[in-house]
């Protein structure tokens, strides 16, 4: 039987979780003060996911980089590939907060949107 340790991030308690598995099947989860911890450990073991935050290049704006984030979590194994894909993206100002920058990133079904408004260099959000 193999042991995997996790720290739950679902609430401020940050429970230390111990997941035991055998042949890829979860046998037991210990250390959780609630069902959320058990669920978190199982998801983190079987299919870890992360919300992506990065920047894309901006043209014609008051800054050269625009912060963006995914509207949902994507498989952790795809995060680096998604960042690489977004490194080649350049947006033109103006950009609205929440505007879709990359639709269905890497066929995950998750969109990447702007994390802030980007005005053009004249200081207007819509010329």
The first five atom37 places (N, CA, C, CB, O) and aatype in JSON, in Angstrom:
{
  "aatype": [20, 20, 20, 20, 20, 20, 20, 20, 20, 20, 20, 20, 20, 20, 20, 20, 20, 20, 20, 20, 20, 20, 20, 20, 20, 20, 20, 20, 20, 20, 20, 20, 20, 20, 20, 20, 20, 20, 20, 20, 20, 20, 20, 20, 20, 20, 20, 20, 20, 20, 20, 20, 20, 20, 20, 20, 20, 20, 20, 20, 20, 20, 20, 20, 20, 20, 20, 20, 20, 20, 20, 20, 20, 20, 20, 20, 20, 20, 20, 20, 20, 20, 20, 20, 20, 20, 20, 20, 20, 20, 20, 20, 20, 20, 20, 20, 20, 20, 20, 20, 20, 20, 20, 20, 20, 20, 20, 20, 20, 20, 20, 20, 20, 20, 20, 20, 20, 20, 20, 20, 20, 20, 20, 20, 20, 20, 20],
  "atom_mask": [
    [1, 1, 1, 1, 1],
    [1, 1, 1, 1, 1],
    [1, 1, 1, 1, 1],
    [1, 1, 1, 1, 1],
    [1, 1, 1, 1, 1],
    [1, 1, 1, 1, 1],
    [1, 1, 1, 1, 1],
    [1, 1, 1, 1, 1],
    [1, 1, 1, 1, 1],
    [1, 1, 1, 1, 1],
    [1, 1, 1, 1, 1],
    [1, 1, 1, 1, 1],
    [1, 1, 1, 1, 1],
    [1, 1, 1, 1, 1],
    [1, 1, 1, 1, 1],
    [1, 1, 1, 1, 1],
    [1, 1, 1, 1, 1],
    [1, 1, 1, 1, 1],
    [1, 1, 1, 1, 1],
    [1, 1, 1, 1, 1],
    [1, 1, 1, 1, 1],
    [1, 1, 1, 1, 1],
    [1, 1, 1, 1, 1],
    [1, 1, 1, 1, 1],
    [1, 1, 1, 1, 1],
    [1, 1, 1, 1, 1],
    [1, 1, 1, 1, 1],
    [1, 1, 1, 1, 1],
    [1, 1, 1, 1, 1],
    [1, 1, 1, 1, 1],
    [1, 1, 1, 1, 1],
    [1, 1, 1, 1, 1],
    [1, 1, 1, 1, 1],
    [1, 1, 1, 1, 1],
    [1, 1, 1, 1, 1],
    [1, 1, 1, 1, 1],
    [1, 1, 1, 1, 1],
    [1, 1, 1, 1, 1],
    [1, 1, 1, 1, 1],
    [1, 1, 1, 1, 1],
    [1, 1, 1, 1, 1],
    [1, 1, 1, 1, 1],
    [1, 1, 1, 1, 1],
    [1, 1, 1, 1, 1],
    [1, 1, 1, 1, 1],
    [1, 1, 1, 1, 1],
    [1, 1, 1, 1, 1],
    [1, 1, 1, 1, 1],
    [1, 1, 1, 1, 1],
    [1, 1, 1, 1, 1],
    [1, 1, 1, 1, 1],
    [1, 1, 1, 1, 1],
    [1, 1, 1, 1, 1],
    [1, 1, 1, 1, 1],
    [1, 1, 1, 1, 1],
    [1, 1, 1, 1, 1],
    [1, 1, 1, 1, 1],
    [1, 1, 1, 1, 1],
    [1, 1, 1, 1, 1],
    [1, 1, 1, 1, 1],
    [1, 1, 1, 1, 1],
    [1, 1, 1, 1, 1],
    [1, 1, 1, 1, 1],
    [1, 1, 1, 1, 1],
    [1, 1, 1, 1, 1],
    [1, 1, 1, 1, 1],
    [1, 1, 1, 1, 1],
    [1, 1, 1, 1, 1],
    [1, 1, 1, 1, 1],
    [1, 1, 1, 1, 1],
    [1, 1, 1, 1, 1],
    [1, 1, 1, 1, 1],
    [1, 1, 1, 1, 1],
    [1, 1, 1, 1, 1],
    [1, 1, 1, 1, 1],
    [1, 1, 1, 1, 1],
    [1, 1, 1, 1, 1],
    [1, 1, 1, 1, 1],
    [1, 1, 1, 1, 1],
    [1, 1, 1, 1, 1],
    [1, 1, 1, 1, 1],
    [1, 1, 1, 1, 1],
    [1, 1, 1, 1, 1],
    [1, 1, 1, 1, 1],
    [1, 1, 1, 1, 1],
    [1, 1, 1, 1, 1],
    [1, 1, 1, 1, 1],
    [1, 1, 1, 1, 1],
    [1, 1, 1, 1, 1],
    [1, 1, 1, 1, 1],
    [1, 1, 1, 1, 1],
    [1, 1, 1, 1, 1],
    [1, 1, 1, 1, 1],
    [1, 1, 1, 1, 1],
    [1, 1, 1, 1, 1],
    [1, 1, 1, 1, 1],
    [1, 1, 1, 1, 1],
    [1, 1, 1, 1, 1],
    [1, 1, 1, 1, 1],
    [1, 1, 1, 1, 1],
    [1, 1, 1, 1, 1],
    [1, 1, 1, 1, 1],
    [1, 1, 1, 1, 1],
    [1, 1, 1, 1, 1],
    [1, 1, 1, 1, 1],
    [1, 1, 1, 1, 1],
    [1, 1, 1, 1, 1],
    [1, 1, 1, 1, 1],
    [1, 1, 1, 1, 1],
    [1, 1, 1, 1, 1],
    [1, 1, 1, 1, 1],
    [1, 1, 1, 1, 1],
    [1, 1, 1, 1, 1],
    [1, 1, 1, 1, 1],
    [1, 1, 1, 1, 1],
    [1, 1, 1, 1, 1],
    [1, 1, 1, 1, 1],
    [1, 1, 1, 1, 1],
    [1, 1, 1, 1, 1],
    [1, 1, 1, 1, 1],
    [1, 1, 1, 1, 1],
    [1, 1, 1, 1, 1],
    [1, 1, 1, 1, 1],
    [1, 1, 1, 1, 1],
    [1, 1, 1, 1, 1],
    [1, 1, 1, 1, 1],
    [1, 1, 1, 1, 1]
  ],
  "atom_positions": [
    [[0.85, -1.17, 0.0], [0.0, 0.0, 0.0], [0.9, 1.24, 0.0], [-0.97, -0.01, 1.23], [1.91, 1.3, 0.71]],
    [[0.52, 2.23, -0.81], [1.29, 3.47, -0.92], [0.58, 4.6, -0.18], [1.5, 3.85, -2.4], [-0.65, 4.64, -0.12]],
    [[1.38, 5.51, 0.37], [0.86, 6.65, 1.13], [1.19, 7.93, 0.38], [1.45, 6.68, 2.57], [2.29, 8.1, -0.14]],
    [[0.2, 8.85, 0.32], [0.38, 10.17, -0.3], [-0.12, 11.21, 0.68], [-0.38, 10.27, -1.68], [-1.19, 11.06, 1.27]],
    [[0.66, 12.28, 0.87], [0.27, 13.34, 1.79], [-0.17, 14.58, 1.02], [1.43, 13.69, 2.74], [0.44, 14.95, 0.02]],
    [[-1.23, 15.21, 1.5], [-1.76, 16.43, 0.92], [-2.13, 17.39, 2.04], [-2.99, 16.14, 0.01], [-2.35, 16.96, 3.17]],
    [[-2.19, 18.67, 1.73], [-2.74, 19.66, 2.64], [-3.98, 20.21, 1.96], [-1.7, 20.8, 2.99], [-3.9, 20.77, 0.87]],
    [[-5.12, 20.05, 2.61], [-6.38, 20.49, 2.03], [-6.43, 22.02, 1.96], [-7.58, 19.96, 2.85], [-6.0, 22.7, 2.89]],
    [[-6.94, 22.54, 0.85], [-7.04, 23.99, 0.65], [-8.49, 24.47, 0.59], [-6.3, 24.4, -0.62], [-8.75, 25.6, 0.17]],
    [[-9.43, 23.61, 0.99], [-10.84, 23.98, 0.88], [-11.33, 24.94, 1.96], [-11.66, 22.75, 0.93], [-12.35, 25.6, 1.77]],
    [[-10.64, 25.03, 3.08], [-11.04, 25.95, 4.13], [-9.81, 26.36, 4.93], [-12.11, 25.31, 5.07], [-8.73, 25.81, 4.7]],
    [[-9.94, 27.31, 5.84], [-8.78, 27.79, 6.59], [-8.14, 26.76, 7.54], [-9.19, 28.97, 7.38], [-7.05, 27.01, 8.04]],
    [[-8.79, 25.63, 7.79], [-8.21, 24.63, 8.69], [-6.95, 23.98, 8.12], [-9.24, 23.56, 9.0], [-6.07, 23.56, 8.87]],
    [[-6.85, 23.9, 6.8], [-5.67, 23.32, 6.12], [-5.3, 21.96, 6.71], [-4.48, 24.26, 6.23], [-4.17, 21.74, 7.14]],
    [[-6.26, 21.05, 6.72], [-6.03, 19.71, 7.28], [-4.9, 18.99, 6.56], [-7.32, 18.87, 7.19], [-4.78, 19.06, 5.34]],
    [[-4.08, 18.3, 7.33], [-3.04, 17.44, 6.77], [-3.69, 16.1, 6.46], [-1.82, 17.27, 7.76], [-4.17, 15.4, 7.35]],
    [[-3.7, 15.74, 5.19], [-4.39, 14.54, 4.74], [-3.4, 13.44, 4.38], [-5.3, 14.85, 3.54], [-2.32, 13.71, 3.84]],
    [[-3.77, 12.24, 4.69], [-2.98, 11.08, 4.31], [-3.87, 10.16, 3.5], [-2.4, 10.35, 5.57], [-4.86, 9.62, 4.01]],
    [[-3.53, 9.98, 2.24], [-4.28, 9.11, 1.35], [-3.48, 7.83, 1.17], [-4.57, 9.8, -0.02], [-2.29, 7.86, 0.87]],
    [[-4.15, 6.72, 1.35], [-3.52, 5.42, 1.11], [-4.2, 4.79, -0.09], [-3.62, 4.49, 2.37], [-5.43, 4.76, -0.2]],
    [[-3.36, 4.27, -1.0], [-3.88, 3.64, -2.21], [-3.13, 2.36, -2.48], [-3.78, 4.6, -3.42], [-1.99, 2.16, -2.07]],
    [[-3.83, 1.51, -3.2], [-3.24, 0.26, -3.63], [-3.62, 0.04, -5.08], [-3.72, -0.93, -2.73], [-4.8, 0.01, -5.43]],
    [[-2.61, -0.11, -5.92], [-2.81, -0.32, -7.36], [-3.67, 0.78, -7.97], [-3.46, -1.68, -7.6], [-4.5, 0.52, -8.85]],
    [[-3.47, 2.02, -7.51], [-4.19, 3.16, -8.07], [-5.58, 3.36, -7.52], [-4.28, 3.01, -9.53], [-6.26, 4.31, -7.91]],
    [[-6.02, 2.52, -6.63], [-7.35, 2.64, -6.02], [-7.22, 3.17, -4.6], [-8.08, 1.27, -6.02], [-6.4, 2.68, -3.82]],
    [[-8.02, 4.17, -4.28], [-7.99, 4.77, -2.96], [-8.58, 3.79, -1.95], [-8.75, 6.12, -2.94], [-9.7, 3.3, -2.12]],
    [[-7.82, 3.54, -0.9], [-8.26, 2.64, 0.15], [-8.78, 3.43, 1.34], [-7.11, 1.71, 0.58], [-9.76, 3.05, 1.97]],
    [[-8.1, 4.57, 1.65], [-8.45, 5.32, 2.84], [-7.89, 6.73, 2.75], [-7.92, 4.61, 4.1], [-6.84, 6.97, 2.17]],
    [[-8.64, 7.69, 3.35], [-8.15, 9.05, 3.52], [-8.29, 9.39, 5.0], [-8.94, 10.09, 2.61], [-9.38, 9.27, 5.57]],
    [[-7.2, 9.81, 5.61], [-7.19, 10.17, 7.04], [-6.82, 11.63, 7.19], [-6.21, 9.28, 7.83], [-6.17, 12.22, 6.32]],
    [[-7.24, 12.22, 8.32], [-6.81, 13.56, 8.68], [-7.77, 14.66, 8.35], [-5.55, 13.85, 8.03], [-7.53, 15.81, 8.71]],
    [[-8.84, 14.36, 7.68], [-9.79, 15.39, 7.29], [-10.83, 15.62, 8.38], [-10.48, 15.01, 5.98], [-11.36, 14.68, 8.96]],
    [[-11.1, 16.89, 8.65], [-12.15, 17.23, 9.62], [-13.53, 17.28, 8.96], [-11.85, 18.57, 10.27], [-14.53, 17.44, 9.66]],
    [[-13.59, 17.14, 7.63], [-14.88, 17.16, 6.95], [-14.79, 16.37, 5.64], [-15.32, 18.62, 6.67], [-13.72, 15.93, 5.24]],
    [[-15.92, 16.2, 4.99], [-15.97, 15.45, 3.72], [-15.24, 16.19, 2.59], [-17.43, 15.2, 3.31], [-14.77, 15.56, 1.65]],
    [[-15.14, 17.52, 2.7], [-14.44, 18.27, 1.66], [-12.98, 17.84, 1.55], [-14.52, 19.78, 1.95], [-12.44, 17.76, 0.45]],
    [[-12.36, 17.55, 2.67], [-10.97, 17.11, 2.66], [-10.8, 15.78, 1.97], [-10.44, 17.03, 4.06], [-9.86, 15.59, 1.2]],
    [[-11.71, 14.86, 2.24], [-11.65, 13.55, 1.59], [-11.79, 13.7, 0.08], [-12.76, 12.62, 2.15], [-11.06, 13.07, -0.69]],
    [[-12.74, 14.53, -0.33], [-12.96, 14.77, -1.76], [-11.73, 15.43, -2.39], [-14.22, 15.66, -1.97], [-11.3, 15.05, -3.49]],
    [[-11.16, 16.41, -1.69], [-9.98, 17.1, -2.2], [-8.83, 16.12, -2.42], [-9.55, 18.22, -1.23], [-8.2, 16.13, -3.48]],
    [[-8.56, 15.28, -1.43], [-7.46, 14.33, -1.55], [-7.68, 13.38, -2.73], [-7.32, 13.52, -0.25], [-6.74, 13.09, -3.48]],
    [[-8.91, 12.92, -2.89], [-9.2, 12.0, -4.0], [-9.0, 12.7, -5.34], [-10.64, 11.48, -3.88], [-8.42, 12.11, -6.26]],
    [[-9.48, 13.93, -5.48], [-9.31, 14.67, -6.74], [-7.84, 14.97, -7.0], [-10.12, 15.98, -6.71], [-7.36, 14.85, -8.13]],
    [[-7.12, 15.35, -5.95], [-5.71, 15.69, -6.1], [-4.9, 14.45, -6.49], [-5.16, 16.31, -4.81], [-3.9, 14.56, -7.2]],
    [[-5.31, 13.3, -6.03], [-4.62, 12.05, -6.36], [-4.95, 11.6, -7.79], [-5.01, 10.96, -5.36], [-4.06, 11.24, -8.54]],
    [[-6.23, 11.63, -8.15], [-6.66, 11.08, -9.45], [-6.54, 12.06, -10.61], [-8.08, 10.62, -9.34], [-6.14, 11.67, -11.71]],
    [[-6.9, 13.33, -10.39], [-6.93, 14.29, -11.48], [-6.68, 15.71, -10.95], [-8.28, 14.23, -12.22], [-7.61, 16.51, -10.88]],
    [[-5.43, 16.01, -10.58], [-5.15, 17.34, -10.03], [-5.41, 18.43, -11.08], [-3.71, 17.42, -9.54], [-5.07, 18.28, -12.25]],
    [[-6.02, 19.52, -10.63], [-6.36, 20.63, -11.5], [-5.94, 21.93, -10.86], [-7.85, 20.65, -11.82], [-5.86, 22.03, -9.63]],
    [[-5.67, 22.93, -11.68], [-5.27, 24.24, -11.19], [-5.92, 25.33, -12.03], [-3.72, 24.39, -11.2], [-6.15, 25.16, -13.23]],
    [[-6.21, 26.45, -11.38], [-6.61, 27.65, -12.11], [-5.32, 28.27, -12.63], [-7.43, 28.67, -11.2], [-4.33, 28.37, -11.9]],
    [[-5.33, 28.68, -13.86], [-4.16, 29.24, -14.52], [-4.17, 30.75, -14.39], [-4.12, 28.83, -16.01], [-5.19, 31.39, -14.67]],
    [[-3.07, 31.33, -13.96], [-2.9, 32.78, -13.95], [-1.58, 33.1, -14.63], [-2.95, 33.37, -12.49], [-0.55, 32.51, -14.3]],
    [[-1.61, 34.01, -15.56], [-0.39, 34.4, -16.28], [-0.63, 35.76, -16.92], [0.01, 33.33, -17.36], [-1.58, 36.46, -16.54]],
    [[0.19, 36.14, -17.86], [0.0, 37.38, -18.61], [0.1, 37.09, -20.1], [1.04, 38.45, -18.18], [0.69, 36.09, -20.51]],
    [[-0.48, 37.98, -20.88], [-0.31, 37.95, -22.34], [0.21, 39.32, -22.76], [-1.67, 37.6, -23.09], [0.07, 40.3, -22.03]],
    [[0.8, 39.38, -23.92], [1.31, 40.64, -24.45], [0.14, 41.53, -24.84], [2.23, 40.41, -25.66], [-0.9, 41.07, -25.3]],
    [[0.35, 42.84, -24.63], [-0.67, 43.83, -24.98], [-0.05, 44.87, -25.9], [-1.27, 44.49, -23.71], [1.11, 45.27, -25.74]],
    [[-0.86, 45.31, -26.86], [-0.4, 46.31, -27.82], [-1.36, 47.48, -27.78], [-0.3, 45.71, -29.27], [-2.58, 47.3, -27.76]],
    [[-0.82, 48.69, -27.76], [-1.63, 49.89, -27.81], [-2.22, 50.28, -26.46], [-2.73, 49.71, -28.78], [-3.06, 51.18, -26.39]],
    [[-1.79, 49.62, -25.42], [-2.33, 49.92, -24.09], [-1.37, 50.71, -23.26], [-2.7, 48.65, -23.37], [-0.26, 51.05, -23.68]],
    [[-1.82, 51.0, -22.04], [-0.96, 51.77, -21.14], [0.06, 50.87, -20.44], [-1.81, 52.5, -20.1], [0.95, 51.37, -19.76]],
    [[-0.08, 49.55, -20.61], [0.91, 48.59, -20.11], [1.2, 47.6, -21.23], [0.4, 47.85, -18.81], [0.41, 47.46, -22.16]],
    [[2.32, 46.91, -21.13], [2.73, 45.96, -22.18], [2.26, 44.54, -21.92], [4.23, 45.98, -22.33], [2.3, 43.7, -22.82]],
    [[1.83, 44.25, -20.68], [1.36, 42.92, -20.33], [-0.02, 43.02, -19.68], [2.36, 42.22, -19.38], [-0.29, 43.92, -18.89]],
    [[-0.87, 42.07, -20.04], [-2.22, 42.03, -19.48], [-2.37, 40.76, -18.65], [-3.29, 42.08, -20.61], [-2.16, 39.67, -19.17]],
    [[-2.74, 40.88, -17.37], [-2.97, 39.67, -16.57], [-4.23, 38.95, -17.02], [-3.06, 40.03, -15.07], [-5.25, 39.58, -17.33]],
    [[-4.15, 37.62, -17.06], [-5.28, 36.78, -17.47], [-5.39, 35.59, -16.52], [-5.1, 36.29, -18.95], [-4.44, 35.26, -15.81]],
    [[-6.56, 34.96, -16.52], [-6.75, 33.75, -15.7], [-7.78, 32.85, -16.37], [-7.21, 34.13, -14.25], [-8.6, 33.3, -17.17]],
    [[-7.73, 31.58, -16.02], [-8.73, 30.65, -16.55], [-9.99, 30.76, -15.7], [-8.18, 29.18, -16.55], [-9.91, 30.99, -14.49]],
    [[-11.14, 30.59, -16.32], [-12.41, 30.71, -15.59], [-12.72, 29.46, -14.78], [-13.55, 31.01, -16.55], [-13.67, 29.44, -14.0]],
    [[-11.93, 28.43, -14.98], [-12.06, 27.19, -14.22], [-10.71, 26.51, -14.15], [-13.12, 26.25, -14.86], [-9.74, 26.97, -14.76]],
    [[-10.65, 25.44, -13.43], [-9.39, 24.71, -13.29], [-9.16, 23.83, -14.51], [-9.4, 23.85, -12.0], [-10.09, 23.27, -15.09]],
    [[-7.89, 23.72, -14.9], [-7.5, 22.84, -16.0], [-6.6, 21.75, -15.42], [-6.76, 23.65, -17.15], [-6.05, 21.92, -14.33]],
    [[-6.44, 20.64, -16.13], [-5.55, 19.6, -15.63], [-4.15, 20.16, -15.35], [-5.46, 18.44, -16.63], [-3.58, 20.87, -16.18]],
    [[-3.61, 19.83, -14.2], [-2.3, 20.34, -13.79], [-1.23, 20.01, -14.82], [-1.91, 19.75, -12.43], [-0.32, 20.81, -15.04]],
    [[-1.32, 18.85, -15.45], [-0.32, 18.45, -16.43], [-0.31, 19.35, -17.67], [-0.56, 17.01, -16.84], [0.65, 19.31, -18.44]],
    [[-1.36, 20.15, -17.88], [-1.45, 21.03, -19.05], [-1.09, 22.48, -18.75], [-2.84, 20.97, -19.62], [-1.07, 23.31, -19.66]],
    [[-0.8, 22.81, -17.5], [-0.56, 24.21, -17.13], [0.62, 24.79, -17.9], [-0.3, 24.32, -15.63], [0.5, 25.88, -18.45]],
    [[1.74, 24.1, -17.95], [2.91, 24.64, -18.67], [2.62, 24.81, -20.16], [4.11, 23.71, -18.49], [3.02, 25.81, -20.75]],
    [[1.92, 23.86, -20.76], [1.58, 23.97, -22.17], [0.64, 25.16, -22.41], [0.92, 22.68, -22.67], [0.76, 25.85, -23.42]],
    [[-0.28, 25.39, -21.5], [-1.2, 26.52, -21.63], [-0.44, 27.84, -21.52], [-2.3, 26.45, -20.55], [-0.72, 28.77, -22.28]],
    [[0.5, 27.93, -20.6], [1.31, 29.15, -20.47], [2.11, 29.38, -21.75], [2.26, 29.05, -19.24], [2.22, 30.51, -22.22]],
    [[2.67, 28.32, -22.29], [3.43, 28.44, -23.56], [2.52, 28.92, -24.69], [4.08, 27.09, -23.94], [2.91, 29.78, -25.49]],
    [[1.32, 28.37, -24.77], [0.37, 28.78, -25.81], [0.0, 30.26, -25.65], [-0.9, 27.91, -25.76], [-0.11, 30.98, -26.64]],
    [[-0.2, 30.69, -24.43], [-0.58, 32.08, -24.19], [0.59, 33.04, -24.39], [-1.13, 32.23, -22.78], [0.36, 34.23, -24.62]],
    [[1.81, 32.56, -24.3], [2.98, 33.42, -24.52], [2.99, 33.97, -25.94], [4.28, 32.64, -24.25], [3.58, 35.02, -26.19]],
    [[2.34, 33.29, -26.87], [2.27, 33.73, -28.26], [1.08, 34.61, -28.56], [2.25, 32.56, -29.15], [0.88, 35.01, -29.71]],
    [[0.28, 34.92, -27.55], [-0.93, 35.73, -27.74], [-0.62, 37.2, -27.48], [-2.07, 35.24, -26.82], [0.02, 37.55, -26.49]],
    [[-1.09, 38.07, -28.39], [-1.01, 39.51, -28.2], [-2.4, 40.08, -28.39], [0.02, 40.17, -29.18], [-3.07, 39.79, -29.39]],
    [[-2.85, 40.88, -27.42], [-4.16, 41.51, -27.52], [-3.98, 42.99, -27.81], [-4.98, 41.3, -26.21], [-2.98, 43.59, -27.44]],
    [[-4.97, 43.56, -28.47], [-4.97, 44.99, -28.76], [-5.91, 45.71, -27.8], [-5.39, 45.27, -30.23], [-7.04, 45.27, -27.58]],
    [[-5.42, 46.8, -27.24], [-6.26, 47.62, -26.36], [-7.33, 48.3, -27.21], [-5.41, 48.68, -25.57], [-7.07, 48.61, -28.37]],
    [[-8.49, 48.54, -26.66], [-8.91, 48.29, -25.28], [-9.38, 46.85, -25.07], [-10.02, 49.26, -24.89], [-9.82, 46.18, -26.01]],
    [[-9.27, 46.4, -23.82], [-9.74, 45.08, -23.42], [-10.59, 45.26, -22.17], [-8.54, 44.09, -23.17], [-10.2, 45.97, -21.24]],
    [[-11.75, 44.63, -22.15], [-12.65, 44.73, -21.0], [-12.28, 43.68, -19.95], [-14.12, 44.55, -21.43], [-11.74, 42.62, -20.28]],
    [[-12.58, 43.98, -18.71], [-12.41, 43.0, -17.64], [-13.28, 41.78, -17.96], [-12.78, 43.61, -16.24], [-14.46, 41.94, -18.28]],
    [[-12.72, 40.59, -17.88], [-13.47, 39.37, -18.15], [-13.61, 39.01, -19.62], [-14.81, 39.49, -17.57], [-14.26, 38.03, -19.95]],
    [[-13.01, 39.8, -20.5], [-13.08, 39.51, -21.94], [-12.33, 38.22, -22.24], [-12.49, 40.7, -22.76], [-11.24, 38.0, -21.72]],
    [[-12.92, 37.37, -23.07], [-12.27, 36.11, -23.43], [-11.04, 36.41, -24.27], [-13.25, 35.17, -24.19], [-11.11, 37.08, -25.3]],
    [[-9.91, 35.89, -23.82], [-8.64, 36.06, -24.51], [-8.3, 34.79, -25.29], [-7.51, 36.39, -23.5], [-7.79, 34.88, -26.41]],
    [[-8.56, 33.64, -24.71], [-8.33, 32.35, -25.39], [-9.5, 31.44, -25.05], [-6.96, 31.71, -24.96], [-9.72, 31.09, -23.89]],
    [[-10.23, 31.06, -26.07], [-11.4, 30.2, -25.89], [-10.95, 28.73, -25.83], [-12.42, 30.41, -27.05], [-10.12, 28.3, -26.64]],
    [[-11.5, 27.98, -24.89], [-11.28, 26.53, -24.82], [-9.78, 26.18, -24.88], [-12.03, 25.82, -25.95], [-9.35, 25.43, -25.75]],
    [[-9.02, 26.74, -23.96], [-7.56, 26.56, -23.97], [-7.2, 25.07, -23.99], [-6.92, 27.24, -22.74], [-7.64, 24.3, -23.13]],
    [[-6.41, 24.67, -24.95], [-5.92, 23.29, -25.12], [-7.04, 22.26, -25.08], [-4.9, 22.96, -24.05], [-6.86, 21.15, -24.58]],
    [[-8.19, 22.62, -25.61], [-9.36, 21.73, -25.67], [-9.8, 21.22, -24.29], [-9.05, 20.54, -26.56], [-10.25, 20.08, -24.16]],
    [[-9.65, 22.07, -23.28], [-10.06, 21.7, -21.92], [-11.5, 22.08, -21.63], [-9.14, 22.35, -20.9], [-12.07, 21.65, -20.63]],
    [[-12.09, 22.9, -22.51], [-13.43, 23.41, -22.25], [-13.41, 24.64, -21.36], [-14.28, 22.34, -21.61], [-14.47, 25.13, -20.95]],
    [[-12.22, 25.14, -21.04], [-12.07, 26.28, -20.13], [-11.53, 27.48, -20.92], [-11.11, 25.92, -18.94], [-10.55, 27.37, -21.66]],
    [[-12.19, 28.62, -20.74], [-11.73, 29.85, -21.37], [-10.74, 30.59, -20.49], [-12.92, 30.76, -21.7], [-10.76, 30.45, -19.26]],
    [[-9.86, 31.37, -21.12], [-8.96, 32.26, -20.4], [-9.45, 33.68, -20.67], [-7.45, 32.06, -20.85], [-9.67, 34.06, -21.82]],
    [[-9.61, 34.45, -19.59], [-10.17, 35.8, -19.69], [-9.22, 36.82, -19.07], [-11.55, 35.86, -19.0], [-8.32, 36.48, -18.31]],
    [[-9.46, 38.09, -19.41], [-8.64, 39.16, -18.83], [-8.99, 39.34, -17.37], [-8.83, 40.49, -19.61], [-10.15, 39.23, -16.97]],
    [[-7.97, 39.62, -16.57], [-8.17, 39.82, -15.14], [-8.34, 41.28, -14.78], [-7.0, 39.24, -14.37], [-8.56, 41.63, -13.62]],
    [[-8.25, 42.13, -15.77], [-8.45, 43.57, -15.55], [-8.79, 44.24, -16.87], [-7.19, 44.22, -14.91], [-8.64, 43.65, -17.94]],
    [[-9.23, 45.44, -16.78], [-9.5, 46.25, -17.96], [-8.17, 46.82, -18.45], [-10.51, 47.4, -17.65], [-7.28, 47.14, -17.67]],
    [[-8.06, 46.92, -19.75], [-6.86, 47.54, -20.33], [-7.3, 48.68, -21.23], [-6.0, 46.49, -21.13], [-7.94, 48.47, -22.26]],
    [[-6.95, 49.89, -20.81], [-7.26, 51.06, -21.63], [-6.19, 51.22, -22.69], [-7.37, 52.34, -20.75], [-5.07, 50.74, -22.54]],
    [[-6.55, 51.91, -23.77], [-5.52, 52.18, -24.76], [-4.64, 53.31, -24.26], [-6.15, 52.54, -26.14], [-4.94, 53.93, -23.24]],
    [[-3.55, 53.57, -24.95], [-2.56, 54.52, -24.45], [-3.09, 55.95, -24.33], [-1.35, 54.52, -25.35], [-2.46, 56.78, -23.68]],
    [[-4.24, 56.24, -24.94], [-4.82, 57.57, -24.79], [-5.61, 57.68, -23.49], [-5.73, 57.9, -25.99], [-6.12, 58.75, -23.14]],
    [[-5.71, 56.55, -22.76], [-6.4, 56.58, -21.47], [-7.88, 56.28, -21.55], [-6.22, 57.89, -20.84], [-8.58, 56.39, -20.55]],
    [[-8.36, 55.9, -22.73], [-9.78, 55.57, -22.9], [-9.95, 54.08, -23.07], [-10.38, 56.33, -24.11], [-9.12, 53.42, -23.7]],
    [[-11.03, 53.54, -22.51], [-11.26, 52.1, -22.62], [-11.95, 51.74, -23.92], [-12.08, 51.61, -21.44], [-11.97, 50.57, -24.31]],
    [[-12.52, 52.71, -24.6], [-13.2, 52.39, -25.88], [-13.16, 53.58, -26.83], [-14.66, 51.98, -25.63], [-14.05, 54.44, -26.81]],
    [[-12.15, 53.62, -27.66], [-12.02, 54.68, -28.67], [-12.74, 54.29, -29.92], [-10.56, 54.98, -28.99], [-12.75, 55.05, -30.89]]
  ]
}
